[in-house]
Amino acid sequence: MNNEWRVKKQELIDFQIYLITDRKLVTRHASLVTAVEKALKGGIRAVQLREKDMGTRDLLQLAYKMRKLTKEYKAQLFINDRFDIGLAVGADGVHLTQNSIPVSKVRETVKKKLLIGVSTHSLKEAKEAENGGADFITFGPVYRTPAKRKYGNPVGIDALKQVSRKISIPVFAIGGVNSNRIKHIRESGAYGVAIIRDVLASHNIKRKYQELINLSGA
């Protein structure tokens, strides 16, 4: 992929901190919507709605609320896996897993209506996502984290460096990412970070997000 295409992709993905939702972590806040709004007030520019255990109708209802909220704060909204819901609510994109419909087939279906992110855990998966038409990837788990335990041992910072060097689309580090590790991730060459627990479980979400912005230079 040439430099012109790399620049084009990075213009589309104009955020470097990617907030992924998990309503089970927001026990300190009234609701997931409330927690996300606090992050948006802090400056978040991209949110992935990932509530895998919700039924279709409940997820659709929540997606409409998130779309309204993210539009208000001029942030992008991605829907995990369900590109049909993404299209229905006018989301900016969809985020696919390794168990989703292949990225190439989703790209054929949605054309340019949605940006596509893909979760990857190896260089092979990262290359497949790039070749299939993904706009960006998450790569990990870089560090050990309860949420990513089922994917096995962490891939580590060296693997992140390799993928960031060999993949032309933006690479977001995921898995155990927190304030103390931002510096190492930046040095790896990753385009950005995907955050879940470090923001949503924080007492002060707005302040935590602003701290991450300052550390990442986003």
Secondary structure, DSSP 8 states (H G I E B T S, - for coil): --HHHHHHHHHH---SEEEE--GGG-TTSS-HHHHHHHHHHHT--EEEE--TTS-HHHHHHHHHHHHHHHHHTT-EEEEES-HHHHHHHT-SEEEE-TTSS-HHHHHHHHTTSSEEEEEESSHHHHHHHHHHT-SEEEE---S--GGGGGG-S---HHHHHHHHHH--S-EEE-SS--GGGHHHHHHHT-SEEEESHHHHT-SSHHHHHHHHHHHHT-
